[in-house]
Each structure stands twice: as structure tokens, then as C-alpha cells.
Amino acid sequence: ERYSFKANVWIFIFSHIGNYWYTHYFYTVLKARYSMPSWRLNDVPVAMTFATHFYFTTYHTFSNLLLRKITTRYRPGLVRFVFATGTVLAFSYFTAFMETLTISAYPDYSFEDRYMAYTVGSAFYGIYFIVSFPVFFRLDESGVKHTLFQTCFEALGSGMLVLILLDAVRLVLGIPFVMAGDLWKCTDCKH
């Protein structure tokens, strides 16, 4: 029943979907790679699940602050809707770009084309947040409490919508998709 529990469940589900599925779109579309020795789930380092949870919790906290400011300061109507939509779009791209920029210094994460990663990759990554920021904002907002069931299904639905949008962009770009990976494997681990 606590908001903090439901918010963490929502973020865990959404970020797990992202790590398990969406990372392969970065591998395919941006030719990105993680090279650190690690245990991997579907060719994604397990440590990224924990890092993603922390990052996504932070991003969604800030997006909630922005959206709450807009919904409490401005009267409902077309102007507020357009302003909120513009804010979500801008903050989604900003969030994606800043993470892409800061992670570029990490030696175990690489891109084939850094410029493409910063520009197209940030827009591609921003799709996650275009969907998730407004849906996550709804969680227990306006005095309506979500059940744990509703929380899980909204996170799952958001995850599916992002997957559809990522694939649509990939298809428009004409990039074939290959999802290769083992369910559970250790790469370059010293036993």
C-alpha cells in the first residue's frame, strides 16, 4: 500500500524490461557494447539492473516534480496539456542525452559512432521516458491509490509500448534486429 514500495516495484519492472529487451536495440541500432567481465542475463551485465534501478528512480522523481508543478500551478486545459507534453519531451531528451554523455566516460561501455549515440541515440533512449514519465506520474496521484496489481500492469503496459515504439523506429531506419544472448552466462569472469 505504501507509495515508496509501489514506486520501486514499478521502476523494477520497467527497468528489468529495459535491460532484458531494450538493451538489444542499443546493441543493434547504435552498435553499443558492454565489455566488463560480469554475469549476464540475456547478454546484459546483471550489475546494470541495479544501476538502472537507481538511475530510473532518480529520473522519475525529477519528472514527477516537474509534472506536479505543472498540474498544480496551471489550470487544466489545452495550454497546460501542450506545456506538460513539451516538458515531457524536452526532459526525456535531456535525461537521455545526459546519461549518454556521462556514461561515455565509462571504459566498459562503447559505441561504434559517438556522435550518433549522442544525437540519434539520445532521441532513441528518450522514447523510454516519453512513455514512462507521464505513466509513472499517475501512480497514487490525485488522491487515487493504485493497487499493487494496477502498479504492475501499468509498468508492464508502459514497457510494451516502449518496445513497440523502439521497434517502429528501428523498422523506419531499416535496421535488421538480432537478439542474441544466453539466458545466464559469465563473460570473462575469473573463476
Beta strands, then each sheet from edge to edge (+ up, - down):
strand 1: 33-34
strand 2: 38-41
strand 3: 44-45
strand 4: 109-110
strand 5: 184-187
sheet 1: 1+ 4-
sheet 2: 3+ 2- 5+
end
